[in-house]
């Protein structure tokens, strides 16, 4: 499907780089481009449900401002380029819901740092994308605003919690989108939707204005059609922020120009394959082609061991739930968010406001986290989980003494059917088997398309040492130069 733009035609699946060229050459205006995307969303998103909030007037005003800058010759990296934002980032003039009834009418008084950086680079906000409630989920079925469907197969999930962002890009509603990754919530949806998703090193992208789920795990990152676009966006999003106490203040490590990553890949690197990651995986078939291409490029593939990875899921859900329990305690019906009608007492206010506004999965994690932090269980669960976390970090550190990158499947399988796991949280949590260890260790990782199984996309995950996003992006670009998995489109939206 094409976007009709003033006697020009540009595909709705164009990359950021392609759109940059068209705008700079003035073959189309930002207003025309944004109008076409908004029209496509209005016409087709009912079948996907990828957006929660669209403010057409707001978006077109930003586009007009971008056109004014282009006419003046004042062009920044994203000037006039539309982008969608996961509805977990505070936006000053757009409501931010986190996919929850609790924040259904919340209008933030400021922009998140990620939003501000992209706005300052000239990007145009298309809207806020659907997500699992407070980022808690692996399927984008827990949103108060309804489930999101996968454009490759509308009977399947797009992955979570950034499923709305991934579905929007996969369906051609946006050239790129922001997401957040607490235990795989950028990489898993990217894998399920045939996209490229980058989870940065913890602390390399500001968390200020990003509504917290699990503060020691959450990281923002881009979801794009290819690694080149991901590199461009990460270059804008990354960097020290004094407003975020977890932000890393290291010019040498963080403030690099990642847009030049394709020039930084060593001629030959060593890539590790951990045997544990390939047990019971349906996705390793997609890695055969990737491995073949890597070997053709001259890279060495070796087997490695990560002995404590099997404990990652249990440790992750204890830690993440404990932090969620603490972070969500602020939603009490008093300061902001949903408030029940006619409370009879302060206890009734707290109880009913939280009971009525939080969904089942959020309640489950709050209860799990509160239990893990309670007297008598803190040492048995939370402290033990933190010890496992340290062991997993040590496993990665040891592995990176031997290899430059680690290659794994992104997910155990392809996108599963809607409603198939929603009643079985244990099986749902297992979908994060290959992604949560990265978050526990605070490492960067990227998922890129590597094939198909029964018509559904499969993702390959590369993991790197901290602050080696340039290597991740470079190797991904090289692979995407010689494969075309990332260029395949869902039939119903192409």
C-alpha positions in Angstrom: 0.0 0.0 0.0 1.3 3.4 -0.9 0.8 6.9 0.6 -0.4 9.4 -1.9 1.5 12.7 -1.4 1.0 15.6 -3.7 1.6 13.7 -7.0 4.4 11.8 -5.2 4.1 8.3 -3.8 6.0 7.1 -0.8 5.6 3.7 0.8 4.2 3.7 4.3 6.9 1.2 5.1 9.7 3.6 4.2 12.7 3.8 6.6 13.6 7.0 8.4 16.6 7.4 6.1 14.4 7.2 3.0 12.0 9.8 4.4 14.9 12.0 5.4 15.9 12.1 1.7 12.4 12.9 0.5 12.0 15.7 3.0 15.4 17.2 2.4 14.9 17.2 -1.4 11.4 18.8 -0.8 9.8 16.1 -2.8 7.1 16.1 0.0 6.4 18.2 3.0 6.3 16.9 6.6 2.6 17.9 6.8 1.8 15.8 3.7 3.8 12.9 5.2 2.2 13.1 8.6 -1.3 13.5 7.1 -0.9 10.3 5.1 0.2 8.3 8.2 -2.7 9.7 10.2 -5.1 8.9 7.4 -3.7 5.3 7.3 -4.1 4.9 11.1 -7.6 6.2 11.0 -8.5 3.8 8.2 -6.8 0.7 9.3 -6.0 0.7 13.0 -9.4 -0.5 14.1 -8.2 -4.0 13.1 -4.9 -3.7 15.1 -5.7 -1.4 18.0 -2.1 -0.2 18.1 -2.9 3.4 19.2 -4.5 4.8 22.4 -4.2 8.5 21.7 -4.1 10.5 18.5 -4.3 14.3 18.4 -4.4 15.2 14.7 -4.3 18.9 15.3 -1.2 18.6 17.6 0.7 16.4 15.1 0.0 18.6 12.1 1.1 21.7 14.1 4.4 20.0 14.8 4.7 19.0 11.1 4.0 22.6 10.0 6.7 23.8 12.4 9.1 21.2 10.8 8.3 22.5 7.3 9.1 26.0 8.4 12.5 24.9 9.7 13.2 23.0 6.5 12.3 26.0 4.4 14.8 28.0 6.4 17.4 25.4 5.9 17.6 24.6 9.6 17.5 20.8 9.6 18.2 18.5 12.5 18.4 14.7 12.3 14.7 14.0 12.7 13.2 17.2 11.3 9.7 16.4 9.9 10.0 12.6 10.5 6.9 11.2 12.3 7.3 8.8 15.2 5.0 6.9 17.5 5.6 6.8 21.3 4.7 4.1 23.7 2.1 5.4 26.1 4.5 5.1 29.1 6.4 8.3 28.3 5.0 11.5 29.7 4.0 14.0 27.0 3.1 17.5 28.0 0.2 18.1 25.6 -0.9 14.5 25.2 -2.5 12.2 27.8 -0.4 9.4 29.2 -2.3 6.3 30.3 0.2 3.5 30.6 -2.6 1.3 29.2 -4.4 1.6 32.6 -7.8 2.9 33.8 -5.7 4.3 36.7 -4.2 7.0 34.4 -7.0 7.1 31.8 -7.3 10.9 32.0 -3.8 11.8 33.1 -2.3 14.8 31.3 1.4 15.2 32.3 2.8 18.7 33.0 6.1 17.9 31.3 7.8 15.8 28.7 9.9 12.8 29.4 13.6 13.3 28.5 13.3 10.8 25.6 10.3 12.7 24.2 12.1 16.1 24.7 15.2 14.8 22.9 13.3 13.6 19.9 11.1 16.7 19.8 14.3 18.8 19.9 15.7 16.8 17.0 12.6 17.7 14.9 10.5 14.6 15.2 6.7 14.8 14.9 4.6 12.8 17.3 2.0 10.7 15.5 0.4 9.5 18.8 0.7 7.3 21.8 0.7 3.5 21.3 -1.1 0.8 23.2 0.7 -1.3 25.7 0.3 -3.9 28.5 -1.0 -2.1 31.6 2.0 -0.4 33.3 4.2 -2.5 31.0 3.2 -5.7 32.8 2.7 -8.4 30.2 4.2 -10.3 27.4 1.4 -10.2 24.9 -0.3 -6.7 25.0 -3.5 -8.3 26.2 -3.6 -6.6 29.6 -4.3 -3.1 28.4 -7.4 -1.4 29.7 -7.9 -0.2 26.1 -8.1 -3.7 24.7 -5.7 -6.2 23.2 -3.4 -5.3 20.2 -3.3 -7.7 17.2 -0.3 -8.8 15.2 -0.3 -7.4 11.7 1.2 -10.7 10.4 -1.8 -12.6 11.7 -4.7 -10.9 13.4 -5.4 -14.0 15.5 -2.0 -13.7 17.2 -0.4 -11.3 19.8 2.2 -8.7 18.8 4.1 -9.3 22.0 4.4 -7.1 25.0 4.6 -4.8 26.6 5.6 -2.6 23.7 3.2 -4.4 21.4 1.4 -1.3 20.2 4.6 0.3 19.1 5.7 -2.9 17.3 2.4 -3.4 15.6 2.2 0.2 14.5 5.6 0.0 12.8 4.8 -3.5 11.3 1.5 -2.3 9.9 3.1 0.8 8.3 1.4 3.3 10.6 4.7 4.8 11.6 8.3 4.5 10.3 9.6 3.9 13.9 8.4 4.0 17.5 9.8 4.2 21.0 9.4 1.3 23.5 10.6 0.2 26.9 12.2 -3.0 27.9 12.0 -4.3 31.5 12.4 -8.0 30.7 12.2 -8.1 26.9 9.4 -5.7 26.1 11.2 -4.2 23.1 12.9 -7.3 21.8 10.1 -9.8 22.1 7.5 -7.6 20.2 10.2 -6.8 17.6 10.7 -10.5 17.1 7.0 -11.3 16.9 6.4 -8.5 14.3 9.5 -8.9 12.1 11.2 -5.7 13.3 14.5 -4.5 14.8 14.4 -3.7 18.5 17.2 -2.3 20.6 17.4 -2.6 24.4 20.2 -0.3 25.5 22.7 -0.7 28.4 21.0 0.2 31.7 21.6 3.9 32.4 22.5 4.9 28.8 19.0 6.3 28.1 17.2 8.6 30.6 14.3 7.1 32.5 13.1 10.6 33.6 9.4 10.9 32.7 9.1 7.2 31.8 6.5 5.8 34.2 8.3 3.3 36.4 7.5 -0.4 36.5 10.7 -1.9 37.9 13.3 0.8 38.4 16.5 -1.3 38.3 15.4 -3.0 35.0 13.5 -0.5 32.8 15.2 1.0 29.8 13.8 2.9 26.8 14.9 2.1 23.2 13.8 2.2 19.6 11.7 -0.2 17.5 12.4 0.2 13.8 12.4 -1.4 10.4 16.1 -1.9 10.4 19.3 -1.4 12.5 20.3 1.7 10.7 17.2 3.5 11.9 17.7 2.1 15.4 21.2 3.5 15.3 20.0 6.9 14.3 17.3 7.0 17.1 19.6 5.6 19.8 22.1 8.3 18.9 19.4 10.9 19.8 17.9 9.2 22.8 21.1 8.3 24.6 23.3 10.4 26.9 23.6 11.6 30.5 20.5 13.2 32.1 21.0 15.0 35.5 17.2 14.5 36.1 17.7 10.7 36.3 19.7 9.3 39.2 20.3 6.1 37.2 21.7 7.9 34.2 25.4 7.1 33.5 27.6 10.1 33.4 30.4 9.0 31.1 31.1 10.9 28.0 33.6 8.3 26.8 31.1 5.5 27.0 27.7 7.0 26.3 28.0 10.2 24.2 29.2 8.4 21.1 27.9 8.9 17.6 26.1 5.6 17.1 25.0 6.6 13.6 28.5 5.6 12.4 28.2 2.1 13.9 28.4 0.4 10.5 32.1 1.5 10.3 33.0 0.1 13.7 32.6 -3.7 13.3 36.0 -5.4 13.7 37.0 -7.5 10.7 36.6 -10.7 12.7 34.9 -11.1 16.1 34.1 -14.2 18.2 30.4 -14.9 18.8 29.2 -17.3 21.5 26.3 -19.6 21.3 25.0 -20.6 24.8 23.6 -24.2 24.7 21.1 -23.4 27.4 19.3 -20.9 25.2 18.6 -23.5 22.5 16.9 -26.0 24.7 13.2 -26.4 23.8 13.3 -23.5 21.3 11.3 -23.4 18.1 13.2 -20.3 17.0 16.7 -21.7 16.6 15.9 -22.7 13.0 16.1 -19.0 12.1 19.6 -18.8 13.4 21.0 -21.3 10.9 21.0 -18.6 8.2 22.3 -15.9 10.5 25.2 -18.2 11.6 26.0 -19.0 8.0 26.1 -15.4 7.1 28.3 -14.6 10.1 30.8 -17.3 9.2 30.9 -16.0 5.6 31.8 -12.6 7.0 34.7 -14.2 8.7 33.4 -14.2 12.3 34.2 -17.2 14.6 31.3 -19.0 16.3 32.0 -20.9 19.5 29.9 -22.7 22.2 29.7 -21.1 25.6 28.1 -21.8 29.0 25.8 -19.6 31.0 25.1 -22.0 33.9 22.7 -19.8 36.0 20.4 -18.7 33.2 17.7 -21.2 34.0 17.1 -19.3 37.3 16.6 -16.0 35.5 12.8 -16.1 35.2 12.2 -16.8 38.9 14.7 -14.2 40.0 13.3 -11.6 37.5 9.7 -11.9 38.5 10.5 -11.6 42.2 12.7 -8.5 41.7 10.4 -6.9 39.1 7.3 -7.6 41.2 8.9 -6.2 44.3 9.9 -3.0 42.6 6.5 -2.7 40.9 4.8 -3.1 44.3 6.8 -0.1 45.6 6.4 2.0 42.4 2.7 1.6 42.2 2.0 2.4 45.8 1.7 6.1 44.7 -1.5 5.4 42.9 -3.8 5.6 45.9 -6.7 7.8 44.7 -5.5 10.9 46.5 -2.7 12.6 44.6 -3.4 11.7 40.9 -5.0 8.9 38.9 -8.3 7.2 39.2 -10.4 7.9 42.3 -13.5 5.8 43.3 -16.8 7.5 43.8 -18.1 8.4 47.2 -15.5 6.8 49.4 -16.7 6.1 52.9 -13.3 6.3 54.6 -9.7 6.7 53.7 -9.3 2.9 53.8 -12.3 2.6 51.5 -10.8 5.2 49.2 -7.5 3.4 48.9 -9.1 -0.1 48.5 -11.7 0.7 46.0 -9.6 3.1 43.9 -6.9 0.6 43.5 -9.2 -2.4 43.1 -11.3 -0.7 40.4 -8.5 0.9 38.4 -5.8 -1.8 38.3 -6.2 -4.9 36.1 -5.7 -8.5 37.1 -2.0 -8.8 36.0 -1.0 -5.6 37.8 -2.8 -6.8 41.0 -1.0 -10.1 40.7 2.4 -8.5 40.5 1.7 -6.1 43.3 0.6 -8.9 45.6 3.6 -11.0 44.6 6.0 -8.1 45.2 4.4 -7.2 48.5 4.7 -10.8 49.7 8.3 -11.0 48.6 9.2 -7.9 50.5 7.2 -8.7 53.7 8.7 -9.6 57.0 9.7 -13.2 57.2 10.0 -13.6 53.4 12.3 -10.8 52.4 15.5 -12.9 52.9 14.0 -16.0 51.5 12.8 -14.5 48.2 14.0 -11.0 47.4 17.6 -11.3 48.8 17.9 -14.7 47.2 16.7 -13.3 43.9 19.3 -10.6 44.1 22.0 -13.2 44.7 20.9 -15.1 41.6 21.0 -11.8 39.7 24.6 -11.3 40.7 25.4 -14.9 39.5 23.8 -14.2 36.1 25.8 -11.0 35.8 29.0 -13.0 36.6 28.1 -15.6 34.0 27.9 -12.9 31.3 31.1 -11.3 32.5 32.9 -14.6 32.3 31.5 -15.3 28.8 32.6 -11.9 27.5 36.2 -12.7 28.5 36.0 -15.3 25.8 33.7 -13.8 23.1 32.7 -10.4 21.8 29.0 -11.0 21.3 26.5 -13.7 22.3 23.9 -14.9 19.8 20.6 -16.5 20.9 17.0 -16.8 19.8 14.9 -13.8 21.0 11.9 -15.9 22.0 11.1 -19.6 22.5 8.7 -19.5 19.5 6.7 -17.3 17.1 3.8 -15.1 18.2 1.2 -17.2 20.0 -2.6 -16.9 19.6 -4.6 -14.3 21.4 -6.1 -15.6 24.7 -4.1 -18.8 24.6 -1.9 -18.0 27.6 -3.7 -15.2 29.4 -5.1 -17.5 32.0 -1.8 -19.2 32.6 0.7 -16.6 33.9 3.5 -19.2 34.4 3.4 -20.1 30.7 3.1 -16.4 29.8 6.2 -15.6 31.9 8.2 -18.3 30.1 7.9 -16.2 26.9 10.6 -14.0 28.5 13.0 -16.9 29.0 15.7 -15.6 26.6 15.3 -11.9 27.2 15.2 -11.3 31.0 18.8 -12.3 31.8 19.9 -9.3 29.8 17.9 -6.9 31.9 19.1 -8.6 35.2 22.7 -8.0 34.0 22.0 -4.5 32.7 23.4 -5.3 29.3 22.5 -4.1 25.8 20.9 -6.5 23.3 19.2 -6.3 19.9 16.6 -8.4 18.1 16.7 -8.6 14.3 14.5 -10.6 12.0 16.2 -13.9 11.0 13.5 -15.9 9.2 10.0 -17.3 9.3 8.2 -20.3 10.7 4.7 -21.1 9.4 4.5 -17.6 8.0 5.4 -15.8 11.2 8.6 -13.8 11.9 11.4 -15.2 14.0 14.0 -13.0 15.7 17.7 -13.4 16.5 19.1 -11.7 19.6 22.6 -10.4 19.9 23.9 -9.5 23.4 27.0 -7.4 24.1 29.0 -6.1 27.0 27.8 -2.9 28.6 28.0 0.2 26.4 28.8 -1.8 23.2 25.7 -0.8 21.4 27.9 0.2 18.5 29.0 -3.4 18.0 25.4 -4.7 18.2 24.2 -2.1 15.7 27.2 -2.6 13.3 26.8 -6.4 13.2 23.1 -6.1 12.7 23.6 -3.6 9.8 26.1 -6.0 8.1 23.6 -8.9 8.4 20.8 -6.7 7.0 22.9 -5.7 4.0 23.1 -9.4 2.9 19.7 -10.7 4.0 16.2 -9.4 3.4 14.2 -10.7 6.3 13.7 -7.2 7.7 12.2 -6.1 4.3 9.4 -8.6 4.4 5.9 -7.1 5.0 2.7 -8.5 6.5 0.4 -9.3 3.5 -2.7 -7.5 4.8 -0.9 -4.2 5.2 1.7 -4.2 2.5 
